[in-house]
Amino acid sequence: MDETEDKFELYDLRVDVVCPPDKPIYCGAKPGDHFVLKGEMLHLPPNQGFSIYSLAAILPLLPAKQRPTHRNDWMSTDALVACPDPNCGSQFKITRLQPRSFAHGETTAVPLI
């Protein structure tokens, strides 16, 4: 992309619950639970919840996963996040979906330099 252009891309992300069948689940996660992140907007399916403690463990990684990274960067390859409860067996898989285009001027009041 042209550096003077007002556009940038972020990946949409899908976060899926992974529940190993041989481990106890305490965070309320169920197989098939997921959410999608589009830009800064988090979308949950109707009638599905998501533990705030699990979300707190995942949130710091999401902005980095949204951005393009070098293929050798661990952020490009590592996708599983453990539940923050050490007694809970659930994990959360972060998958990059399609990139979405944004305009700098539509996301902040701070002008491009």
Backbone torsions as a table, in degrees:
resi	resn	phi	psi	omega
1	MET	NA	147.3	177.2
2	ASP	-67.4	127.9	-177.0
3	GLU	-63.5	-22.3	-179.8
4	THR	-87.4	-10.0	-179.8
5	GLU	-72.6	148.6	-177.2
6	ASP	-86.3	15.0	-173.8
7	LYS	-109.3	151.6	170.8
8	PHE	-151.0	163.3	-178.4
9	GLU	-120.8	143.5	171.3
10	LEU	-129.8	144.6	174.6
11	TYR	-76.5	139.7	162.6
12	ASP	-70.6	148.5	-179.2
13	LEU	-125.9	148.4	171.0
14	ARG	-120.9	131.3	177.2
15	VAL	-114.6	117.0	-178.4
16	ASP	-110.4	142.9	174.5
17	VAL	-76.6	135.5	172.9
18	VAL	-117.8	116.1	-178.6
19	CYS	-115.7	98.6	176.3
20	PRO	-59.2	132.9	-174.9
21	PRO	-65.9	-20.0	-176.0
22	ASP	-98.2	9.0	-177.4
23	LYS	-123.9	145.0	178.3
24	PRO	-71.6	146.4	179.0
25	ILE	-117.4	120.7	-177.5
26	TYR	-112.5	-11.1	-173.9
27	CYS	-89.0	2.0	-179.7
28	GLY	85.7	0.5	-179.8
29	ALA	-71.1	146.6	177.4
30	LYS	-131.3	147.4	175.7
31	PRO	-53.8	135.9	-178.1
32	GLY	96.1	-19.1	175.8
33	ASP	-63.6	143.1	179.7
34	HIS	-165.4	170.5	166.0
35	PHE	-146.0	162.3	179.0
36	VAL	-120.7	137.7	175.7
37	LEU	-110.8	120.1	178.1
38	LYS	-120.2	108.1	-173.1
39	GLY	64.6	-122.5	178.2
40	GLU	-101.1	3.8	-175.1
41	MET	-98.8	123.2	179.2
42	LEU	-95.0	128.9	-176.8
43	HIS	-119.6	120.2	174.6
44	LEU	-102.6	144.9	173.4
45	PRO	-63.3	156.6	178.6
46	PRO	-57.6	142.8	175.5
47	ASN	61.7	23.3	176.7
48	GLN	-120.8	134.9	176.3
49	GLY	-104.0	178.4	177.5
50	PHE	-154.3	127.3	-177.2
51	SER	-56.5	132.6	178.4
52	ILE	-67.4	-27.2	179.2
53	TYR	-73.3	-39.4	174.6
54	SER	-65.4	-43.3	178.6
55	LEU	-60.8	-39.5	179.1
56	ALA	-62.6	-32.6	178.3
57	ALA	-72.5	-30.0	-175.5
58	ILE	-88.6	-37.3	-172.2
59	LEU	-50.2	-44.5	-177.7
60	PRO	-62.1	-22.7	-177.9
61	LEU	-86.2	-24.0	-171.5
62	LEU	-62.3	-46.2	178.8
63	PRO	-59.9	-35.8	178.2
64	ALA	-70.5	-38.7	178.8
65	LYS	-67.7	-26.0	179.7
66	GLN	-71.5	-25.7	-173.2
67	ARG	-91.2	147.1	175.2
68	PRO	-60.4	138.3	179.3
69	THR	-133.4	161.8	176.1
70	HIS	-63.0	144.3	-176.0
71	ARG	-62.7	-23.1	178.9
72	ASN	-89.2	-7.8	178.8
73	ASP	-68.8	136.6	-179.8
74	TRP	-60.0	-26.3	179.0
75	MET	-67.0	-22.7	177.4
76	SER	-78.3	-26.7	-171.6
77	THR	-110.3	-36.1	-176.0
78	ASP	-80.9	132.0	-173.6
79	ALA	-130.1	-14.1	-175.3
80	LEU	-98.1	134.5	177.3
81	VAL	-121.4	130.4	-179.4
82	ALA	-77.0	149.4	171.0
83	CYS	-59.1	141.6	-179.0
84	PRO	-69.5	-15.5	176.1
85	ASP	-81.1	114.3	-176.2
86	PRO	-64.2	-14.9	178.4
87	ASN	-92.8	-6.4	-177.7
88	CYS	-96.8	136.8	-177.7
89	GLY	-90.4	-2.1	-176.0
90	SER	-70.6	153.6	173.8
91	GLN	-134.5	165.6	-178.3
92	PHE	-129.9	120.9	-176.7
93	LYS	-97.4	122.4	179.2
94	ILE	-98.8	120.0	-179.1
95	THR	-118.2	130.2	174.1
96	ARG	-76.3	134.2	175.4
97	LEU	-105.1	-145.9	-178.7
98	GLN	-74.9	149.7	173.8
99	PRO	-73.4	148.8	179.1
100	ARG	-123.2	137.6	-177.5
101	SER	-92.3	138.8	178.3
102	PHE	-129.9	158.7	174.2
103	ALA	-109.0	131.2	179.3
104	HIS	-52.3	-46.8	-177.1
105	GLY	-64.1	-18.0	178.7
106	GLU	-95.3	-6.2	-176.4
107	THR	-114.2	-8.4	-179.1
108	THR	-157.6	156.4	175.0
109	ALA	-87.3	-11.3	-177.8
110	VAL	-78.3	124.8	-177.2
111	PRO	-73.8	154.7	171.8
112	LEU	-66.6	144.0	180.0
113	ILE	-94.8	NA	NA
